[in-house]
Amino acid sequence: MKLIHTADWHLGKRLNGHSFLDDQRYILAQFVKDMAQEKPDVIVIAGDIYDTAHPNKRTVTLFEETIQQLNLKMHIPIVMIHGNHDSRERLSYGSSWFDQSQLYIRTTLDAFFEPIIFDDIALYTLPFFTVSEAREYLDEHVESYEEAIRILVARVKPQLDTTKKNLLVGHFTLNGAPKSDSERDLTIGTIEAVSPEYLDGFDGVLLGHIHHPFSLNYKHIFYSGSILQYSFSEVNQAKGYRMITFDGDGHLQQQFMKLVPQHELEVIEGEYDAIINGRFERKSDDSYFHFKLRNMNHITEPMQKLKQLYPNTLALTPEVFVSSNMTHPSSHIKQLQPMEIINTFYEMHTDTPLSNIQREQLEALIEQQREGN
C-alpha cells in the first residue's frame, strides 16, 4: 500500500497581517496534481487543517474544493484528525455520512479505540485533546500530556492486530522536536512533550504539530511538516509531504516529497542603503522578506520605502547596534545620547521613528530629569 502523510495546512494563516490563502491555493493545487500521479491508497492529514477555529468563507471553500477533488473525484480515501488550531465541532460536522465516501474525520478520544482498516494497515487516530479532556475520558488523575498518551497507548495495545501494520496518527510534540514561531503551545501549565518510548507497539507513528519535517531521527516516527513556511524561523526548511510504503519484508519505507511554493520566505541582513539600491543577494524579488537593517535612523517611513521596491516585505527590524566591526556593542550604546537610544528602541518595536511631537515631549522630560539631578 501507498500512504500519503501530510499535516499542518493552517488554511487561513496570516503573518504580520498578510494572508497566505493564495499561496495555500497554489500549493494545494500542486499537492492535488501530485496525488493524481501518485494514486495513493489513502491520504492521512494529521491535524491543523485550519489556522483558526473560525475560518472565513474563502478559507472553508478552499478546504472543501481540495477535499472534493481528492476524495470525490479521485476516490482517494482520506483520514484526518483535528489539531490544536482546529475547531472539533466545525471539522466533524457531517462526519457521520462522510464515512460513506471514505472521508474519515476523527475528533474524539474514543476514535483511538476504533481503528480504520485498509487491507493490511490499521490506522489508530489520536486527535488533539487537552489534559482535562483526557482526565475526564480516562477517569484517572492525569497531570500531563505524556501521562495521558502513556495510558491511552497502554489501553489500546491489547487490541493491536499483529497480522496488520498498526500506525498511530496523532497531533502532539515528541521529546526532542524543535518548535518554530508559528506553532502554538498545546497546553498551558503542563508538560506537553511525549517520550517516544510510550509509542512502542506501533509499526509507524505519523504526527502533526511540528512544522519541521526533519525534526526527528527515528525510523518509524515522523512529522510531515507544514505545507508552507509560516514564520521566518522556518526559513530554509523544506516543505512537502511524506510517502509511506512497506517493503516485501514488511518494513516501513518513507520518502519526503517536496512542494515548491509560489513565494519563499527570506531573512535579509545588511545596510539600508544597499538594500534600497538592490545590492543584496536574494532568491527572488517576489519573496516574502524580513529585513534586518543597519544605519536607517535618518530615514522616515523606511517600511513604506521598502514596500515600494519589494511589495512582499512583511517585517523590518532595525539593527542599529549591530555592526560587523563592532566587537563591544555595549560600549557603542554608552556613546549614544538618550534620545538616540529611545528612538532606536521605539523603531525596533514599531517600525516607525518618533514623531516631532514625541521627540519634543521626550526631550522636555529628559531635560527635567537632568535638572532634577
N, C-alpha and C positions, 0 to 999 in steps of 0.2 A: 504493500500500500504506500501511497504517496500522500503525506500530510503537510499542509502549509501552516506555519506558526507565525502569527502576527499579533500586534497589540499596540496600545498607546497611540491611537489615531488622533485623539484630542481634537475632534472636529469642533470648530468654533473658536479655536485658540487665538488669542491676541497677545502681541508682545509690544509693550510701550504704546498701546493704542492701535497698533497695526493688525488688521485681520489677516489670518493665514488661509482664509477659506478658498481663495482662488488657487493658492499653492496646493492645498489639500485636494481640490478637484483635479488638478493636474497630476498629482502623484497617484491618486486613486485610479484615474484613467489608465495610468501606466501599470498599476497593480492588476487591474481587470484584464488588460491586454496580456500580461504575463500569465494569468490564470487560464486564459483561453488557449495558450500554447502549452502550458504545463499539464493541464487537465488533472488536477489533484483529486484524490478520493474524498478529502474533507479539508475544510479550512477552519482553523481554530483562532479565535480572536480573544486574547487573554486580558480583557478589561480596558477601561478608559477609552471607550469609543468616542464619547463626548468629553469636552473640556470642562463643562459646567452641567449642573443638574437641570438647568433651564435653558437649553439651546434654542436659538431663534428658528424661524420657519425655514430659512435658506439652509441652515445647518442640518436640520432634520431631513430636508429634501435631498441633500447630498448623500446622507447616510442611506435613505430609503432607495434612491436610484442605484447606488453601488450594490446594495444587498440584492435588489431585484435582478440586476444583471448577472451576478454571481450565482444566486440561488434559483431564481425562477427561469432565467433564460439559458444558463449553462448547466443547470441542475446539479450544482455542486453543494453537497451538504455543508452546513455551517454550524459550528458550535461556538457560542460566545458567552462570556460571563461579564458581570458588571464590575467596574473598578471603583476606586475611591472618588473619582471625579463624576461618575455616572449617577443618575437617579435610578434606583432599583425599580420604582413604580413605572417610570416612563419607559425604561428599556424592556421591561417584562410585559408591557401592555400587549395583549393579543398572543402571548406565547403559547397558550393552550391550543390554538389552531395552527400556529406556525410549525409545530412539530410535524404536521401532515406533509409539509413540503421539505422536511428535513432541515428546518431552521430552528436550532435548539438554543434557546435563550435561558440561561440559568442564573438566578439571582438570590437563591436562598441556601442556607446551610444544609437542609435536608437533601438537596440535589447531590451532595457529595456521596451519598449512600445509594444513589440511583445512577449507575454508570451508563453512558451512552455507548452502545456496541456497534462497531463497524468491522464485520468479519472477525479477524483475529486481534483486533485492537479494542480495548476498553478505556474510555475517557472518563476520569473521575474529576468533576468540575468543582472547584472551591472558590466561589465568588468572594469578593471583598466583604469583610464583616468587621464590626467593631468588637472590642474586648467585652463590652457589656452585652452585646448580642450573643457572643459565644457563651458567656456566663449563663445567660438565660436558657439558651438552647441546650447546652450540655448539662445544665443543672448541677454545676460544680463551681467551686470558687476559683476563677481564672483571673490571674493578675497581669498576664502579658500575652502578646500575640503569639509568641513562641510556645507558650504553655498551651494555648488553645489549639495550635497546629499539632502539637505532640499528642494531645488527647484525641483529636479528630482522626489523625492517621492511625493511632493505635486501635481505635474503634472500627475503622474500615478495613484494616489488614486481614481479619479473618475471612472476609468475603472476596478477596482478590483471587481471581481465577488464573492459576499458574500456566494454563494452556494458552492464555492470551497475553499480549503485551499491554501491561497496565500503565497508563500515562496519567499523571496528575496535571490539571490545568488550574493555575492559581494566579493571584494578584497580590503579591506581598514582597517584602525586602528580605533577601537572603544575606546572611552574615558575609561581610567582605565585599558587598556590591556598592561601589561609589555612587553617590547621588548627584544630580545636576540641579541647577536653579529652578527648573520647571517642574520638578517632582514634589508634589505636596506631601507632607508627612501623613502617614496612615493614622497615627494615633497621637494623642497629646498626653504626656504624663506617664506613659508606659513604654516598655522596651518593645520595639516593633520588629527588629531583625530576628530571623529564624535560622537556627543552625541546620546545615544540610543533613546531619545525622538523623534528624527526625523525619526525613523524607525517604528513608530506606524502605525497600519493598516495592517501589515503583521502578519500572524499566526506563521511564523518562519523565522529566518534570518541565513543563512549558509554562513560563512565567511572563507576567506583565508587571508594570510599575516602574522599573528602572529603564531609562532611555538608552543606555549604552549597550549595544548588542554583544560586546565582548568584555563585559564587566565580570564574568565568572570564568573559571577554568576547570570545569567538570566535564566528564564525557557524556553525562546524561541529564544535566540540569542547564537550562538556557533561558536567557531573556532574548526576545526577538528584537527588542529596542523599539523606539518610536519610528514612525514612517518619515518624519521630517526633523530637522534640527529646530528645537523650540526655545532655546535660550543660547546666549553667547558662550555659556560654559560648555555647550555641546559642539562648538566649532571643531571641525576636522573629524568628528565622529561619522563613521559610515552609517547609513540608514537603509533599511530594507526589511526583509523578512527571512524566515528560515524554512528550508525544505527538509522534511524529516522522512526517512525511509528505513527499512530494516533489510539487512543483507540475508544471504541464504542461511547463515548460521543464527539468524535472529538477533544480531547485534544492531543497535541503533546507529544510523549514519545521518549526519546532518550537514547541510551546506547553506552558507549565508548568501542570499541573493540581494544584490544592491539595487536600490532605486535611485534614480538621478533626479534631483529637484530642479524646479524652474529657476529658483534663486538660492544661492548658498548664503550662509551667514559668515561674515568676516570681521575680525577684530584688527584694526589698523592703528599702529602707534607711530607717531612722528611729529614733525614740526607743522604748525598750522599753515604757514606759507607754502611748504612743499606739497601739502595735501590739496590746497586750493589751486595750485598750479599743475596738479596731476602728476607730481614727481613721487610716485609710490607704486609698489607692486600690488596688484590685486587680480583676482580671478576674473572679475567682470565688473563693469561699471553698474550693472544691474543687481549686484549682490546687496544683501541687507547688511549695512555697515554699522559697527560700533567704533567710533573714532575716539582714540585716547591721545590728545594733542597737547603739545607744549607751546609756550610763547604766544598766547592768544588773549592776554589781559587787555590789550589795546583794541580788541575787536568788539564791536557791538553786534548783537544778534548773530553769533557765529553759527548757530544751528540752522538758521534761516539761509545763510550764505552757503552752507554745505549742502543743504537740500536742493538748492538751485542747481548745483552741479551733480549731486548724487541723490536723486529723489528718494531712494530707498534707505536713506540714513535713518536709523532707528534710535541711536544713542550717541551721546557725546560726553566725554569725561575730560575735563581739563586736568593736565598733569604738570602744573607749573613747578612743582617741587622736584620733578624727576628730570634728570639730565644725564647724558652718557658720561660726562666728565665730572659729575658731582659725586664725590665719594662720601661726603658728610652732609646729607640733606638738612639735618638739624641746624648745622652752623649757617646754612643758607637762610633758613627761616628766621634766625636771630637777626639777620641783616635787614629784614623787611620791616617796613613801617606797619603799625597796627591796621591802618586802613587797607593795605595790600593783603594782609593775612585774612581780614574779614571778607574782602571782596573775592578772594580765591575760594574761601570756604563756601560762600554763597553761590558762586558759579558752579562749583563741583556738585551742589545739590539741586540746583535749579536750571542749569544750562544757560543762564542769563546773568549779565553783570548787574551790579547795583545801579539803581536809577539815580539821577542827580539829587532828587529829594531825599532818597535814602542815605546817600553819601553825606549830604548836609546835616541830617539829623544825627548820624553816627559820629561825624567829626565833632559836633557840638557835645555829644556825650563823652567822647574821648578827651576833649579839652576840659570838661568839667571834672573828669577823673584826675587829670594831671594837676588841676588847680587844687583839688581836694587833698592830694598827696603833698 
